[in-house]
Amino acid sequence: MEKVRKFDLEDRLIDYAVAIIRIIENLPVNKATTHLGGQLLRSTTSPALNYGEVQAAESRKDFVHKMQIVLKELRESNNCLKILTRAGYLNETKILDETNQLISIFVKSLGTAKKNAIK
C-alpha cells in the first residue's frame, strides 16, 4: 500500500468541497434546495478550512478538538446529502461514498489521537 503524503487529506477535503459546490450550483432553485444547499455549502467547506487549523494545533487537546469539528461537519454534510437524495434532488452515490470515506478517516484518526493523548 502506498504511503499517504501529508497533504493528500487536505487536497482531498478541498476537492470534496469543490465537488459539492458544483453539485449545489446544479440544484433546482426552490425553498428546500436553497435552504439545504446553503447548509450543505457551509458544512462541506468547513472541513477543508478547519483541517488547516488542525495542522496548526497548539496542543494535543486542541488537535483533538479541531478534528472533532471536522468530523461533526462531515456528519452534518452526510445527513444533508441524504435528505437531498431522499427528496429526489440528488442521485450522487459517489459523493455520498466520499463523505462516508472521509468520516471513516476522521473517526479512525480521532481514535488514535485520543489514545495518544492519554499516554
N, C-alpha and C positions, 0 to 999 in steps of 0.2 A: 504494500500500500504506500502510495506517495505521501511524503510528509507535507502537511499543510503549512504554507507560508503564513507569517504573522498577519499580513494584511488581506489575506483571502477572505476572511469572515467580514471584514469591513467592506470590501468590494461587493461581496455577496449581499450584504444588507443594503448597500446603495443601489445595486441592480434590482433588488426586490422593490425598493421604494419607487424606482423609475417604472418598473413594470406595472405597479399599482396605479401610478399617475396616468399611464396610458390607458389602463382599463377604465378608470374613473372618467377620463375625457370622452370615452365612447358610450357611457351610460345614457339612457334616455333621460330627458330632463322632466322631472316631476317632483312633487313634495318629498316622497320617500327617498328617491335617489339623491336628491340634493342634500338631505339631512345625512343619510348614511354615507354618501360619497365624501362629504366634508369630514365626517367622523373617521372614515377609513383613511383619508388623506393624512389626517393628524396622527393616527395610531400606527400607520405604516412608515411614515417618515421618521417618527420618533426613535425607533430602534437604531437606525443608522447614526442619527445625531447623538443619541445617548451613548452609543458604543465608543464614540470619540472621547467622551468623558470617562468611560470605563478604563480606557488606555492611560488616562492621566490620574487615576485614583490615588488618593493621598494615603490610604491605609487599606488593610485587608477588609476592614469593616465597610469602608467607603466603596471598595471594589464590589463587594457582595451586594451592597445597597443599589448601586448603579446597574449591576447585572439584573437584579430583581425588577428594576424599572423596565429594562429592555424586554424581559420575559413577560411582564404584565402587559406591555403594549402589543407584543406579538400575539398574546392570547386574545386581547381585545380585537385585534385585526382578524384573527381566525373566526371569531364569532360574527363579526360584521360581514365577512365574506360568506359565511354560511347563511346568514339572513338574506343577503342579496341573491344567493344561489337558490335558496328555497322559495323566494318570492318570484323567481323566474327572470331576474335581471342579469344573472351571470351563469356561464357554463364554463368555468375556468378551473378544471381539475389540476392543471399544472401549478397554478399559483396557490391553490389550497395545499397541494403536496409540498411546495416550497415553504409555505408557512409552517406546516407541521414539522418539516425537517429542521427549520430554524428554532422552533420551540424545543425540539428534542436536544439540539446542540446546547441551548442555554440551560435547559434543565440539568443536563449532564455536567456542564461547566460549573453551574452553581453548586451542585452536589460536591464536586471536587473542591471548589473554593471554600465552602463551609467546612469540609473535612480538614483542609489545610489550616483554616483559621483557628481550629481547636488545638492544633499542635503547638 
